[in-house]
Amino acid sequence: DQDEPGYTHKRPSSPYREQNKKSYSHFDRPSSPFRDQNRNSDSYGNRRNENRRENYGGNRGERDSRDSYSQRHSENVEIPSQDLGRLIGKGGSNIKEMQSKYSVQIKIDRNTDPYGMNSVTVSGDNENVSNAITSIRELGENKDRNDYRGRQDNKERNNYQDRNDHQRGRSSYDFSGHRDNFSSYDSQPQEDSGGFVPIDWDKLNQQCEEERQRKWAKCPPLLKNFYREDPEVAALSDEEVRQFRLENNNIAVDRLFKEEGKKLPPIPNPVQRFEQCFSDFPDLLEEIRKQNFTKPSPIQSQAWPVLLKGEDLIGIAQTGTGKTLAFLLPAMIHTELQPVPRSDRGGPNVLILAPTRELALQIEKEVAKYNFRGMRSVCVYGGGDRRQQINVVTGGVEIIIATPGRLNDLVQANVIKVETITYLVLDEADRMLDMGFEPQIRKILLDIRPDRQTIMTSATWPSGVRRLAQSYMSNPIQVCVGSLDLAAVHTVQQHIEIMSDEEKFERVLEFVEDMQKHDKAIVFCGKKARADDLASELALRNIMCQCIHGDRDQNDREQAIADITSGEVKILIATDVASRGLDIEDITHVINYDFPRNIEEYVHRVGRTGRAGRRGTSISFITREDWGSAKELISILEEADQEVPEKLREMADRFKAMKDRRAQELANFGGGRGFRGSRNSGGSYGRR
């Protein structure tokens, strides 16, 4: 080295050596007075030379000349950055062993290039450098074999594979001659830098499509059109049809996602009596009469002809308007009239997906009301007795009502075969997407035959529901009852009360004292703990009530619903888990103890009363923290011709003024990432 006595030879300049000195400067040894003293002694250099020969000489023997350093050979090998640890070893053990074994120096450039590779420089004589590089490459190959053992296609191997077939014999541990700059890049085409063979996607897609067609070609024949139009319905003029739809809550009907050049059948006219639709099924008509219905609801009058003709349907209607029966009766007819006997079908025909277990159980109760030709059903949901559900399914059913999570569980366990499904219903599709079930839904749909009949119901028509419908429905007919815009049912009188959070409980006590003999109420809370606390406070005052939320056992939840349905208790404390799917016809009041996080939930909470043509009342407690929802709430109230308190309008104005002020402040500061607040503190503000 240059500090040795008598040193006269100057090393050749190497820019990467200076770079590495800077990179590893933090590894310098601390100052030592003994070392400094030894540097001044004559024997110091000799001892260092002996040590170096001992460490790096290996089996080559002692060096004969100081000039031998200038004859040393250097080569570079590139390895993935994630494999540096394997090369270095614990405490540097691997790299030390390799240096000693092959009498070479190994230096690692810590700077990773854009392709995730690091340069390793190996210096020594030609033979030793070659052996060391071979050893480094074997490290990667061993890892490659371990990671991908069992794979038959060697072309799938990752960054260590040999690319001789397509990159001129270069290894993924790419090496070349001496490189003056560790930052230089591979001159080969970068599309192959990862070692992957290019994929012919067109050919692969064609193979997948051919395989898909072979798979579904094995399915039994499917019938979907069972509709025989009544002469009275067929004789209706266009003006009579338009007038009927207008008078029945402004029914709007249209065919969506039309395929260009494809001639599609006309949309059937609506029916006005049950007999016009089910005259060929007298036993089903008798079951309908037992429920004391007088005429079809608006969505039923238009949906039944569409579904019995085998068309895909998107039903948009408010809660409590009869959507369940609209798809349920055609499902039974569809199942009964398939050409293959039930015993030979190998699985269920009807699948109804629901977002919550409460809604799924409610649909199961609706199915049980209509004893149509021995139709069997099962409800599978998380929290229920899994073994019992499996026993019912394996015993044979035609209709499955399920939540997405438990259905996927039983499908993966090969308990349920969805390949036999020919009639699919996505009930409350907007709610399922809100709850994050879209991946599970899409996974289920992959295994259901593509020529199925698909029905989707929703209270709203957001972009997510529209996208799902476009992906998995075939020329669907949309039946919209009322407006596509969010609206609450018009059979509910909506009251808004502005108060502080501390005043809410006293107001509930006042309400309970004023309840009449036949009144029933659902009190919605924003949090589970809040619901439990409110139920406990009422119980301490000898007020009988039940509580339902997601943390309660399924038996407790079912008991709570049974108690409010039977009249055992008059008050049900609930979170939003009950805002959809609870179809308790005689609920007279809904109290929003805590205003919901979004206006859609408000609409569904209010929809728990005023069902099946009855009248209902909702009372919502609004605090200052809810001012972010004031504007949307005013729109809902005005659409339903409800009274809007002046304080609520003032709250909306203050919130708007606050938003404008903050937007101006952001503009003055030059934008930036913006302010992100909570729903009640002004939402989020981006760059203007």
MOHUNOR-V483052 format. One record per helix or strand of 2 or more residues. SS is the DSSP state (H for helix, E for strand). FROM is the first residue (numbers start at 0). TO is the last residue. If there is no record, write none. Layout:
# MOHUNOR-V483052
ss:SS from:FROM to:TO
ss:SS from:FROM to:TO
This chain:
# MOHUNOR-V483052
ss:H from:14 to:22
ss:H from:24 to:26
ss:H from:32 to:38
ss:H from:42 to:55
ss:H from:57 to:59
ss:H from:65 to:70
ss:E from:72 to:79
ss:H from:80 to:87
ss:H from:89 to:101
ss:E from:104 to:107
ss:E from:116 to:123
ss:H from:125 to:146
ss:H from:153 to:155
ss:E from:174 to:175
ss:H from:189 to:191
ss:H from:200 to:216
ss:H from:230 to:233
ss:H from:237 to:246
ss:E from:251 to:254
ss:H from:274 to:277
ss:H from:281 to:289
ss:H from:297 to:307
ss:E from:312 to:315
ss:H from:322 to:335
ss:H from:341 to:343
ss:E from:349 to:353
ss:H from:356 to:368
ss:E from:376 to:379
ss:H from:385 to:393
ss:E from:398 to:402
ss:H from:403 to:411
ss:H from:417 to:419
ss:E from:422 to:425
ss:H from:428 to:433
ss:H from:437 to:445
ss:E from:452 to:457
ss:H from:462 to:471
ss:E from:476 to:479
ss:E from:491 to:497
ss:H from:500 to:513
ss:E from:520 to:523
ss:H from:527 to:539
ss:E from:545 to:547
ss:H from:553 to:565
ss:E from:570 to:573
ss:H from:575 to:577
ss:E from:588 to:591
ss:H from:598 to:605
ss:E from:615 to:621
ss:H from:623 to:638
ss:H from:645 to:667
ss:E from:674 to:675
ss:H from:678 to:680
ss:E from:683 to:684
